Amino acid sequence: MDAEKIRNLTGDELLLQQRDLNDQLFRLKFQLKMGQTESLKKIRGLRKDVARVKTIMREKELGIVHKNALASAPATAAPAKLAKKAAAKPAAKKAAAKPAKKSGKAASSKKRKK
């Protein structure tokens, strides 16, 4: 399935799509173990589709907007949220700066011979 088609789905439709893909994947794996099929290409494709759906669900959760989605979808409040988060990141990095290294005495005491 194409990523653009998946991006146009709603949250509930994405969950339904993920369940369907997982069900199909389970059935194909079962058939493969039973020796009824040798469709490795289908299994690989389904695994990639499941990963694609999960990725897009996570993008929607985080509010990530793609260039292609901007052209087809109307503007939302998500870019404003991203701008606020981006502005807060430098301040958070400064607050979480690493402490200074310990003096050389503590490190040299381990090197002494007994």
TAPESUL-V767692 format. One record per residue. N is the residue number from 1. SS is DSSP state (@ for helix, = for strand, . for the rest). PHI is phi in whole degrees, 0 to 359 (* if undefined). PSI is psi as a letter, one per 30 degrees, with the letter a starting at -180 (none if undefined). Layout:
# TAPESUL-V767692
N/SS/PHI/PSI ; N/SS/PHI/PSI
This chain:
# TAPESUL-V767692
1/./*/k ; 2/./284/k ; 3/@/296/e ; 4/@/295/e ; 5/@/295/e ; 6/@/292/e ; 7/@/296/f ; 8/./278/f ; 9/./279/l ; 10/./278/l ; 11/@/299/e ; 12/@/293/e ; 13/@/294/e ; 14/@/294/e ; 15/@/298/e ; 16/@/297/e ; 17/@/298/e ; 18/@/296/e ; 19/@/298/e ; 20/@/298/e ; 21/@/294/e ; 22/@/296/e ; 23/@/295/e ; 24/@/299/e ; 25/@/296/e ; 26/@/300/e ; 27/@/297/e ; 28/@/293/e ; 29/@/297/e ; 30/@/297/e ; 31/@/298/e ; 32/@/295/e ; 33/@/293/e ; 34/@/280/f ; 35/./82/g ; 36/./273/f ; 37/./214/l ; 38/./226/h ; 39/./266/i ; 40/@/293/e ; 41/@/296/e ; 42/@/294/e ; 43/@/295/e ; 44/@/298/e ; 45/@/297/e ; 46/@/294/e ; 47/@/297/e ; 48/@/292/e ; 49/@/295/e ; 50/@/298/e ; 51/@/297/e ; 52/@/297/e ; 53/@/296/e ; 54/@/298/e ; 55/@/297/e ; 56/@/290/e ; 57/@/298/e ; 58/@/292/e ; 59/@/300/e ; 60/@/294/e ; 61/@/296/e ; 62/@/276/f ; 63/./80/g ; 64/./282/k ; 65/./244/k ; 66/./264/l ; 67/@/301/e ; 68/@/293/e ; 69/@/288/f ; 70/@/294/e ; 71/@/290/e ; 72/@/265/f ; 73/./253/k ; 74/./288/l ; 75/./294/k ; 76/./233/a ; 77/./279/f ; 78/@/300/e ; 79/@/298/e ; 80/@/294/e ; 81/@/296/e ; 82/@/295/e ; 83/@/295/e ; 84/@/295/e ; 85/@/296/e ; 86/@/295/e ; 87/@/289/e ; 88/@/281/f ; 89/@/297/e ; 90/@/300/e ; 91/@/293/e ; 92/@/291/e ; 93/@/294/e ; 94/@/294/e ; 95/@/291/f ; 96/./261/g ; 97/./296/k ; 98/./291/k ; 99/./289/l ; 100/./293/l ; 101/./290/l ; 102/./289/l ; 103/./291/l ; 104/@/291/f ; 105/@/297/e ; 106/@/295/e ; 107/@/288/e ; 108/@/284/f ; 109/@/294/f ; 110/./285/f ; 111/./277/f ; 112/./293/k ; 113/./273/k ; 114/./258/none
